[in-house]
Amino acid sequence: MRKYYVGLDVHKVSIAIAVLDAHGKLVTRTVIETSTEAVRDFFRNLRGEIHLTFEEGNHAAWLYDIVEP
């Protein structure tokens, strides 16, 4: 099973995302809009074991509720 390490930098209108593999190699870097559908679409396309980190801020509770399931 593939392992991914995902970092999210969440802003009011956009989310910057970096994805690393288990060896620390950059898999992808992208920017999506700050919306439930955009976040779900992004993670739907990422298959494997995902380790996620994001900052504790205004959007943290909202984002946690989206990605936790």
PDB file of N, CA, C and O in Angstrom:
ATOM      1  N   MET A   1       0.848  -1.182   0.000  1.00  0.00           N
ATOM      2  CA  MET A   1       0.000   0.000   0.000  1.00  0.00           C
ATOM      3  C   MET A   1       0.893   1.244   0.000  1.00  0.00           C
ATOM      4  O   MET A   1       1.872   1.322   0.742  1.00  0.00           O
ATOM      5  N   ARG A   2       0.548   2.180  -0.818  1.00  0.00           N
ATOM      6  CA  ARG A   2       1.293   3.437  -0.888  1.00  0.00           C
ATOM      7  C   ARG A   2       0.975   4.310   0.325  1.00  0.00           C
ATOM      8  O   ARG A   2      -0.151   4.316   0.823  1.00  0.00           O
ATOM      9  N   LYS A   3       1.976   5.040   0.786  1.00  0.00           N
ATOM     10  CA  LYS A   3       1.800   6.003   1.866  1.00  0.00           C
ATOM     11  C   LYS A   3       2.039   7.399   1.310  1.00  0.00           C
ATOM     12  O   LYS A   3       2.972   7.637   0.543  1.00  0.00           O
ATOM     13  N   TYR A   4       1.175   8.306   1.716  1.00  0.00           N
ATOM     14  CA  TYR A   4       1.311   9.699   1.308  1.00  0.00           C
ATOM     15  C   TYR A   4       1.288  10.588   2.543  1.00  0.00           C
ATOM     16  O   TYR A   4       0.578  10.324   3.514  1.00  0.00           O
ATOM     17  N   TYR A   5       2.076  11.637   2.479  1.00  0.00           N
ATOM     18  CA  TYR A   5       2.116  12.647   3.528  1.00  0.00           C
ATOM     19  C   TYR A   5       1.665  13.947   2.876  1.00  0.00           C
ATOM     20  O   TYR A   5       2.305  14.459   1.957  1.00  0.00           O
ATOM     21  N   VAL A   6       0.545  14.467   3.374  1.00  0.00           N
ATOM     22  CA  VAL A   6      -0.110  15.604   2.738  1.00  0.00           C
ATOM     23  C   VAL A   6      -0.112  16.793   3.692  1.00  0.00           C
ATOM     24  O   VAL A   6      -0.520  16.674   4.847  1.00  0.00           O
ATOM     25  N   GLY A   7       0.342  17.923   3.203  1.00  0.00           N
ATOM     26  CA  GLY A   7       0.303  19.166   3.966  1.00  0.00           C
ATOM     27  C   GLY A   7      -0.626  20.146   3.282  1.00  0.00           C
ATOM     28  O   GLY A   7      -0.568  20.339   2.068  1.00  0.00           O
ATOM     29  N   LEU A   8      -1.483  20.760   4.077  1.00  0.00           N
ATOM     30  CA  LEU A   8      -2.441  21.732   3.541  1.00  0.00           C
ATOM     31  C   LEU A   8      -2.184  23.097   4.173  1.00  0.00           C
ATOM     32  O   LEU A   8      -2.050  23.206   5.392  1.00  0.00           O
ATOM     33  N   ASP A   9      -2.115  24.123   3.354  1.00  0.00           N
ATOM     34  CA  ASP A   9      -2.023  25.508   3.823  1.00  0.00           C
ATOM     35  C   ASP A   9      -3.333  26.164   3.410  1.00  0.00           C
ATOM     36  O   ASP A   9      -3.529  26.506   2.243  1.00  0.00           O
ATOM     37  N   VAL A  10      -4.220  26.335   4.372  1.00  0.00           N
ATOM     38  CA  VAL A  10      -5.598  26.729   4.098  1.00  0.00           C
ATOM     39  C   VAL A  10      -5.771  28.243   4.229  1.00  0.00           C
ATOM     40  O   VAL A  10      -5.369  28.852   5.220  1.00  0.00           O
ATOM     41  N   HIS A  11      -6.378  28.824   3.203  1.00  0.00           N
ATOM     42  CA  HIS A  11      -6.690  30.253   3.188  1.00  0.00           C
ATOM     43  C   HIS A  11      -8.179  30.420   2.887  1.00  0.00           C
ATOM     44  O   HIS A  11      -8.879  29.448   2.606  1.00  0.00           O
ATOM     45  N   LYS A  12      -8.636  31.629   2.947  1.00  0.00           N
ATOM     46  CA  LYS A  12     -10.060  31.905   2.745  1.00  0.00           C
ATOM     47  C   LYS A  12     -10.569  31.430   1.388  1.00  0.00           C
ATOM     48  O   LYS A  12     -11.661  30.868   1.308  1.00  0.00           O
ATOM     49  N   VAL A  13      -9.804  31.642   0.325  1.00  0.00           N
ATOM     50  CA  VAL A  13     -10.280  31.282  -1.019  1.00  0.00           C
ATOM     51  C   VAL A  13      -9.508  30.147  -1.672  1.00  0.00           C
ATOM     52  O   VAL A  13      -9.939  29.621  -2.698  1.00  0.00           O
ATOM     53  N   SER A  14      -8.373  29.759  -1.096  1.00  0.00           N
ATOM     54  CA  SER A  14      -7.587  28.694  -1.719  1.00  0.00           C
ATOM     55  C   SER A  14      -6.874  27.844  -0.669  1.00  0.00           C
ATOM     56  O   SER A  14      -6.661  28.268   0.467  1.00  0.00           O
ATOM     57  N   ILE A  15      -6.513  26.629  -1.090  1.00  0.00           N
ATOM     58  CA  ILE A  15      -5.753  25.707  -0.261  1.00  0.00           C
ATOM     59  C   ILE A  15      -4.556  25.236  -1.090  1.00  0.00           C
ATOM     60  O   ILE A  15      -4.718  24.662  -2.167  1.00  0.00           O
ATOM     61  N   ALA A  16      -3.360  25.488  -0.570  1.00  0.00           N
ATOM     62  CA  ALA A  16      -2.145  24.992  -1.207  1.00  0.00           C
ATOM     63  C   ALA A  16      -1.866  23.608  -0.635  1.00  0.00           C
ATOM     64  O   ALA A  16      -1.897  23.411   0.580  1.00  0.00           O
ATOM     65  N   ILE A  17      -1.594  22.653  -1.516  1.00  0.00           N
ATOM     66  CA  ILE A  17      -1.405  21.264  -1.106  1.00  0.00           C
ATOM     67  C   ILE A  17      -0.071  20.749  -1.632  1.00  0.00           C
ATOM     68  O   ILE A  17       0.281  20.959  -2.793  1.00  0.00           O
ATOM     69  N   ALA A  18       0.667  20.068  -0.750  1.00  0.00           N
ATOM     70  CA  ALA A  18       1.879  19.357  -1.146  1.00  0.00           C
ATOM     71  C   ALA A  18       1.731  17.912  -0.696  1.00  0.00           C
ATOM     72  O   ALA A  18       1.319  17.640   0.432  1.00  0.00           O
ATOM     73  N   VAL A  19       2.071  16.991  -1.588  1.00  0.00           N
ATOM     74  CA  VAL A  19       1.976  15.558  -1.289  1.00  0.00           C
ATOM     75  C   VAL A  19       3.351  14.935  -1.477  1.00  0.00           C
ATOM     76  O   VAL A  19       3.965  15.067  -2.536  1.00  0.00           O
ATOM     77  N   LEU A  20       3.831  14.250  -0.432  1.00  0.00           N
ATOM     78  CA  LEU A  20       5.100  13.530  -0.479  1.00  0.00           C
ATOM     79  C   LEU A  20       4.836  12.039  -0.376  1.00  0.00           C
ATOM     80  O   LEU A  20       3.846  11.616   0.220  1.00  0.00           O
ATOM     81  N   ASP A  21       5.729  11.240  -0.961  1.00  0.00           N
ATOM     82  CA  ASP A  21       5.603   9.795  -0.810  1.00  0.00           C
ATOM     83  C   ASP A  21       6.355   9.351   0.452  1.00  0.00           C
ATOM     84  O   ASP A  21       6.869  10.191   1.191  1.00  0.00           O
ATOM     85  N   ALA A  22       6.419   8.056   0.697  1.00  0.00           N
ATOM     86  CA  ALA A  22       7.041   7.521   1.907  1.00  0.00           C
ATOM     87  C   ALA A  22       8.544   7.801   1.970  1.00  0.00           C
ATOM     88  O   ALA A  22       9.145   7.710   3.040  1.00  0.00           O
ATOM     89  N   HIS A  23       9.151   8.142   0.832  1.00  0.00           N
ATOM     90  CA  HIS A  23      10.581   8.436   0.777  1.00  0.00           C
ATOM     91  C   HIS A  23      10.863   9.934   0.828  1.00  0.00           C
ATOM     92  O   HIS A  23      12.014  10.359   0.726  1.00  0.00           O
ATOM     93  N   GLY A  24       9.810  10.729   0.986  1.00  0.00           N
ATOM     94  CA  GLY A  24       9.966  12.179   1.057  1.00  0.00           C
ATOM     95  C   GLY A  24      10.046  12.862  -0.290  1.00  0.00           C
ATOM     96  O   GLY A  24      10.358  14.051  -0.368  1.00  0.00           O
ATOM     97  N   LYS A  25       9.770  12.131  -1.345  1.00  0.00           N
ATOM     98  CA  LYS A  25       9.792  12.691  -2.692  1.00  0.00           C
ATOM     99  C   LYS A  25       8.470  13.388  -2.990  1.00  0.00           C
ATOM    100  O   LYS A  25       7.399  12.859  -2.692  1.00  0.00           O
ATOM    101  N   LEU A  26       8.553  14.568  -3.575  1.00  0.00           N
ATOM    102  CA  LEU A  26       7.351  15.313  -3.930  1.00  0.00           C
ATOM    103  C   LEU A  26       6.580  14.578  -5.010  1.00  0.00           C
ATOM    104  O   LEU A  26       7.115  14.305  -6.085  1.00  0.00           O
ATOM    105  N   VAL A  27       5.330  14.259  -4.730  1.00  0.00           N
ATOM    106  CA  VAL A  27       4.453  13.590  -5.681  1.00  0.00           C
ATOM    107  C   VAL A  27       3.680  14.628  -6.486  1.00  0.00           C
ATOM    108  O   VAL A  27       3.587  14.540  -7.710  1.00  0.00           O
ATOM    109  N   THR A  28       3.131  15.606  -5.784  1.00  0.00           N
ATOM    110  CA  THR A  28       2.390  16.668  -6.456  1.00  0.00           C
ATOM    111  C   THR A  28       2.308  17.886  -5.542  1.00  0.00           C
ATOM    112  O   THR A  28       2.400  17.796  -4.317  1.00  0.00           O
ATOM    113  N   ARG A  29       2.132  19.011  -6.191  1.00  0.00           N
ATOM    114  CA  ARG A  29       1.883  20.271  -5.493  1.00  0.00           C
ATOM    115  C   ARG A  29       0.814  20.973  -6.314  1.00  0.00           C
ATOM    116  O   ARG A  29       0.921  21.083  -7.535  1.00  0.00           O
ATOM    117  N   THR A  30      -0.219  21.448  -5.623  1.00  0.00           N
ATOM    118  CA  THR A  30      -1.322  22.076  -6.345  1.00  0.00           C
ATOM    119  C   THR A  30      -2.024  23.083  -5.452  1.00  0.00           C
ATOM    120  O   THR A  30      -1.763  23.157  -4.251  1.00  0.00           O
ATOM    121  N   VAL A  31      -2.907  23.847  -6.046  1.00  0.00           N
ATOM    122  CA  VAL A  31      -3.749  24.787  -5.322  1.00  0.00           C
ATOM    123  C   VAL A  31      -5.188  24.521  -5.752  1.00  0.00           C
ATOM    124  O   VAL A  31      -5.491  24.435  -6.942  1.00  0.00           O
ATOM    125  N   ILE A  32      -6.066  24.393  -4.762  1.00  0.00           N
ATOM    126  CA  ILE A  32      -7.493  24.198  -5.045  1.00  0.00           C
ATOM    127  C   ILE A  32      -8.287  25.283  -4.331  1.00  0.00           C
ATOM    128  O   ILE A  32      -7.762  25.991  -3.473  1.00  0.00           O
ATOM    129  N   GLU A  33      -9.541  25.402  -4.692  1.00  0.00           N
ATOM    130  CA  GLU A  33     -10.379  26.379  -4.016  1.00  0.00           C
ATOM    131  C   GLU A  33     -10.782  25.844  -2.641  1.00  0.00           C
ATOM    132  O   GLU A  33     -10.837  24.633  -2.427  1.00  0.00           O
ATOM    133  N   THR A  34     -11.056  26.739  -1.735  1.00  0.00           N
ATOM    134  CA  THR A  34     -11.489  26.361  -0.392  1.00  0.00           C
ATOM    135  C   THR A  34     -12.983  26.058  -0.439  1.00  0.00           C
ATOM    136  O   THR A  34     -13.827  26.916  -0.177  1.00  0.00           O
ATOM    137  N   SER A  35     -13.274  24.806  -0.782  1.00  0.00           N
ATOM    138  CA  SER A  35     -14.662  24.357  -0.833  1.00  0.00           C
ATOM    139  C   SER A  35     -14.708  22.875  -0.481  1.00  0.00           C
ATOM    140  O   SER A  35     -13.745  22.140  -0.699  1.00  0.00           O
ATOM    141  N   THR A  36     -15.821  22.461   0.054  1.00  0.00           N
ATOM    142  CA  THR A  36     -15.994  21.061   0.427  1.00  0.00           C
ATOM    143  C   THR A  36     -15.790  20.145  -0.767  1.00  0.00           C
ATOM    144  O   THR A  36     -15.087  19.140  -0.666  1.00  0.00           O
ATOM    145  N   GLU A  37     -16.388  20.477  -1.880  1.00  0.00           N
ATOM    146  CA  GLU A  37     -16.307  19.629  -3.072  1.00  0.00           C
ATOM    147  C   GLU A  37     -14.879  19.534  -3.599  1.00  0.00           C
ATOM    148  O   GLU A  37     -14.439  18.451  -3.985  1.00  0.00           O
ATOM    149  N   ALA A  38     -14.150  20.643  -3.621  1.00  0.00           N
ATOM    150  CA  ALA A  38     -12.774  20.622  -4.117  1.00  0.00           C
ATOM    151  C   ALA A  38     -11.882  19.746  -3.240  1.00  0.00           C
ATOM    152  O   ALA A  38     -11.049  19.000  -3.754  1.00  0.00           O
ATOM    153  N   VAL A  39     -12.049  19.831  -1.928  1.00  0.00           N
ATOM    154  CA  VAL A  39     -11.259  19.016  -1.006  1.00  0.00           C
ATOM    155  C   VAL A  39     -11.597  17.538  -1.189  1.00  0.00           C
ATOM    156  O   VAL A  39     -10.699  16.700  -1.272  1.00  0.00           O
ATOM    157  N   ARG A  40     -12.868  17.225  -1.251  1.00  0.00           N
ATOM    158  CA  ARG A  40     -13.277  15.827  -1.435  1.00  0.00           C
ATOM    159  C   ARG A  40     -12.783  15.270  -2.762  1.00  0.00           C
ATOM    160  O   ARG A  40     -12.321  14.131  -2.823  1.00  0.00           O
ATOM    161  N   ASP A  41     -12.875  16.058  -3.818  1.00  0.00           N
ATOM    162  CA  ASP A  41     -12.389  15.614  -5.129  1.00  0.00           C
ATOM    163  C   ASP A  41     -10.898  15.322  -5.087  1.00  0.00           C
ATOM    164  O   ASP A  41     -10.441  14.324  -5.645  1.00  0.00           O
ATOM    165  N   PHE A  42     -10.148  16.182  -4.434  1.00  0.00           N
ATOM    166  CA  PHE A  42      -8.709  15.965  -4.356  1.00  0.00           C
ATOM    167  C   PHE A  42      -8.391  14.641  -3.663  1.00  0.00           C
ATOM    168  O   PHE A  42      -7.605  13.848  -4.181  1.00  0.00           O
ATOM    169  N   PHE A  43      -8.988  14.395  -2.507  1.00  0.00           N
ATOM    170  CA  PHE A  43      -8.671  13.194  -1.750  1.00  0.00           C
ATOM    171  C   PHE A  43      -9.263  11.926  -2.372  1.00  0.00           C
ATOM    172  O   PHE A  43      -8.744  10.833  -2.145  1.00  0.00           O
ATOM    173  N   ARG A  44     -10.316  12.053  -3.135  1.00  0.00           N
ATOM    174  CA  ARG A  44     -10.874  10.898  -3.857  1.00  0.00           C
ATOM    175  C   ARG A  44      -9.855  10.313  -4.828  1.00  0.00           C
ATOM    176  O   ARG A  44      -9.839   9.104  -5.059  1.00  0.00           O
ATOM    177  N   ASN A  45      -9.026  11.144  -5.381  1.00  0.00           N
ATOM    178  CA  ASN A  45      -8.046  10.720  -6.381  1.00  0.00           C
ATOM    179  C   ASN A  45      -6.735  10.221  -5.782  1.00  0.00           C
ATOM    180  O   ASN A  45      -5.850   9.777  -6.513  1.00  0.00           O
ATOM    181  N   LEU A  46      -6.606  10.288  -4.467  1.00  0.00           N
ATOM    182  CA  LEU A  46      -5.381   9.867  -3.793  1.00  0.00           C
ATOM    183  C   LEU A  46      -5.640   8.531  -3.112  1.00  0.00           C
ATOM    184  O   LEU A  46      -6.361   8.470  -2.117  1.00  0.00           O
ATOM    185  N   ARG A  47      -5.061   7.473  -3.637  1.00  0.00           N
ATOM    186  CA  ARG A  47      -5.296   6.121  -3.130  1.00  0.00           C
ATOM    187  C   ARG A  47      -4.126   5.666  -2.268  1.00  0.00           C
ATOM    188  O   ARG A  47      -2.968   5.823  -2.653  1.00  0.00           O
ATOM    189  N   GLY A  48      -4.425   5.111  -1.115  1.00  0.00           N
ATOM    190  CA  GLY A  48      -3.395   4.592  -0.231  1.00  0.00           C
ATOM    191  C   GLY A  48      -3.589   5.092   1.181  1.00  0.00           C
ATOM    192  O   GLY A  48      -4.647   5.615   1.530  1.00  0.00           O
ATOM    193  N   GLU A  49      -2.558   4.928   1.989  1.00  0.00           N
ATOM    194  CA  GLU A  49      -2.578   5.395   3.375  1.00  0.00           C
ATOM    195  C   GLU A  49      -2.161   6.863   3.372  1.00  0.00           C
ATOM    196  O   GLU A  49      -1.096   7.215   2.866  1.00  0.00           O
ATOM    197  N   ILE A  50      -3.005   7.708   3.939  1.00  0.00           N
ATOM    198  CA  ILE A  50      -2.775   9.150   3.897  1.00  0.00           C
ATOM    199  C   ILE A  50      -2.542   9.678   5.303  1.00  0.00           C
ATOM    200  O   ILE A  50      -3.333   9.437   6.215  1.00  0.00           O
ATOM    201  N   HIS A  51      -1.435  10.406   5.463  1.00  0.00           N
ATOM    202  CA  HIS A  51      -1.131  11.112   6.698  1.00  0.00           C
ATOM    203  C   HIS A  51      -1.258  12.591   6.368  1.00  0.00           C
ATOM    204  O   HIS A  51      -0.624  13.086   5.436  1.00  0.00           O
ATOM    205  N   LEU A  52      -2.077  13.288   7.134  1.00  0.00           N
ATOM    206  CA  LEU A  52      -2.455  14.651   6.786  1.00  0.00           C
ATOM    207  C   LEU A  52      -2.120  15.608   7.913  1.00  0.00           C
ATOM    208  O   LEU A  52      -2.290  15.287   9.089  1.00  0.00           O
ATOM    209  N   THR A  53      -1.645  16.775   7.544  1.00  0.00           N
ATOM    210  CA  THR A  53      -1.419  17.825   8.529  1.00  0.00           C
ATOM    211  C   THR A  53      -1.906  19.153   7.966  1.00  0.00           C
ATOM    212  O   THR A  53      -1.772  19.442   6.777  1.00  0.00           O
ATOM    213  N   PHE A  54      -2.474  19.946   8.860  1.00  0.00           N
ATOM    214  CA  PHE A  54      -2.862  21.305   8.500  1.00  0.00           C
ATOM    215  C   PHE A  54      -2.867  22.145   9.761  1.00  0.00           C
ATOM    216  O   PHE A  54      -2.935  21.626  10.875  1.00  0.00           O
ATOM    217  N   GLU A  55      -2.794  23.444   9.565  1.00  0.00           N
ATOM    218  CA  GLU A  55      -2.676  24.345  10.699  1.00  0.00           C
ATOM    219  C   GLU A  55      -3.988  24.485  11.469  1.00  0.00           C
ATOM    220  O   GLU A  55      -5.077  24.353  10.910  1.00  0.00           O
ATOM    221  N   GLU A  56      -3.855  24.748  12.735  1.00  0.00           N
ATOM    222  CA  GLU A  56      -5.021  25.056  13.569  1.00  0.00           C
ATOM    223  C   GLU A  56      -5.353  26.518  13.307  1.00  0.00           C
ATOM    224  O   GLU A  56      -4.599  27.413  13.689  1.00  0.00           O
ATOM    225  N   GLY A  57      -6.470  26.749  12.662  1.00  0.00           N
ATOM    226  CA  GLY A  57      -6.868  28.108  12.313  1.00  0.00           C
ATOM    227  C   GLY A  57      -8.359  28.183  12.129  1.00  0.00           C
ATOM    228  O   GLY A  57      -9.096  27.311  12.590  1.00  0.00           O
ATOM    229  N   ASN A  58      -8.810  29.225  11.455  1.00  0.00           N
ATOM    230  CA  ASN A  58     -10.242  29.457  11.268  1.00  0.00           C
ATOM    231  C   ASN A  58     -10.957  28.316  10.560  1.00  0.00           C
ATOM    232  O   ASN A  58     -12.133  28.065  10.824  1.00  0.00           O
ATOM    233  N   HIS A  59     -10.267  27.625   9.671  1.00  0.00           N
ATOM    234  CA  HIS A  59     -10.900  26.571   8.878  1.00  0.00           C
ATOM    235  C   HIS A  59     -10.641  25.160   9.408  1.00  0.00           C
ATOM    236  O   HIS A  59     -11.082  24.186   8.798  1.00  0.00           O
ATOM    237  N   ALA A  60      -9.944  25.036  10.514  1.00  0.00           N
ATOM    238  CA  ALA A  60      -9.507  23.719  10.986  1.00  0.00           C
ATOM    239  C   ALA A  60     -10.670  22.769  11.274  1.00  0.00           C
ATOM    240  O   ALA A  60     -10.646  21.624  10.825  1.00  0.00           O
ATOM    241  N   ALA A  61     -11.671  23.211  12.001  1.00  0.00           N
ATOM    242  CA  ALA A  61     -12.813  22.334  12.339  1.00  0.00           C
ATOM    243  C   ALA A  61     -13.566  21.932  11.079  1.00  0.00           C
ATOM    244  O   ALA A  61     -13.940  20.769  10.921  1.00  0.00           O
ATOM    245  N   TRP A  62     -13.789  22.883  10.188  1.00  0.00           N
ATOM    246  CA  TRP A  62     -14.473  22.602   8.936  1.00  0.00           C
ATOM    247  C   TRP A  62     -13.690  21.565   8.121  1.00  0.00           C
ATOM    248  O   TRP A  62     -14.268  20.599   7.622  1.00  0.00           O
ATOM    249  N   LEU A  63     -12.392  21.768   7.990  1.00  0.00           N
ATOM    250  CA  LEU A  63     -11.570  20.858   7.212  1.00  0.00           C
ATOM    251  C   LEU A  63     -11.507  19.469   7.847  1.00  0.00           C
ATOM    252  O   LEU A  63     -11.590  18.461   7.144  1.00  0.00           O
ATOM    253  N   TYR A  64     -11.366  19.413   9.136  1.00  0.00           N
ATOM    254  CA  TYR A  64     -11.335  18.120   9.821  1.00  0.00           C
ATOM    255  C   TYR A  64     -12.616  17.318   9.538  1.00  0.00           C
ATOM    256  O   TYR A  64     -12.558  16.121   9.255  1.00  0.00           O
ATOM    257  N   ASP A  65     -13.755  17.985   9.619  1.00  0.00           N
ATOM    258  CA  ASP A  65     -15.032  17.310   9.357  1.00  0.00           C
ATOM    259  C   ASP A  65     -15.121  16.759   7.937  1.00  0.00           C
ATOM    260  O   ASP A  65     -15.804  15.762   7.704  1.00  0.00           O
ATOM    261  N   ILE A  66     -14.449  17.388   7.000  1.00  0.00           N
ATOM    262  CA  ILE A  66     -14.480  16.936   5.606  1.00  0.00           C
ATOM    263  C   ILE A  66     -13.546  15.754   5.385  1.00  0.00           C
ATOM    264  O   ILE A  66     -13.928  14.781   4.735  1.00  0.00           O
ATOM    265  N   VAL A  67     -12.329  15.823   5.915  1.00  0.00           N
ATOM    266  CA  VAL A  67     -11.323  14.812   5.598  1.00  0.00           C
ATOM    267  C   VAL A  67     -11.317  13.621   6.536  1.00  0.00           C
ATOM    268  O   VAL A  67     -10.799  12.569   6.160  1.00  0.00           O
ATOM    269  N   GLU A  68     -11.855  13.728   7.714  1.00  0.00           N
ATOM    270  CA  GLU A  68     -11.803  12.657   8.696  1.00  0.00           C
ATOM    271  C   GLU A  68     -12.484  11.384   8.222  1.00  0.00           C
ATOM    272  O   GLU A  68     -11.918  10.307   8.411  1.00  0.00           O
ATOM    273  N   PRO A  69     -13.672  11.445   7.615  1.00  0.00           N
ATOM    274  CA  PRO A  69     -14.314  10.184   7.174  1.00  0.00           C
ATOM    275  C   PRO A  69     -13.498   9.490   6.109  1.00  0.00           C
ATOM    276  O   PRO A  69     -13.887   8.425   5.629  1.00  0.00           O
TER     277      PRO A  69
END
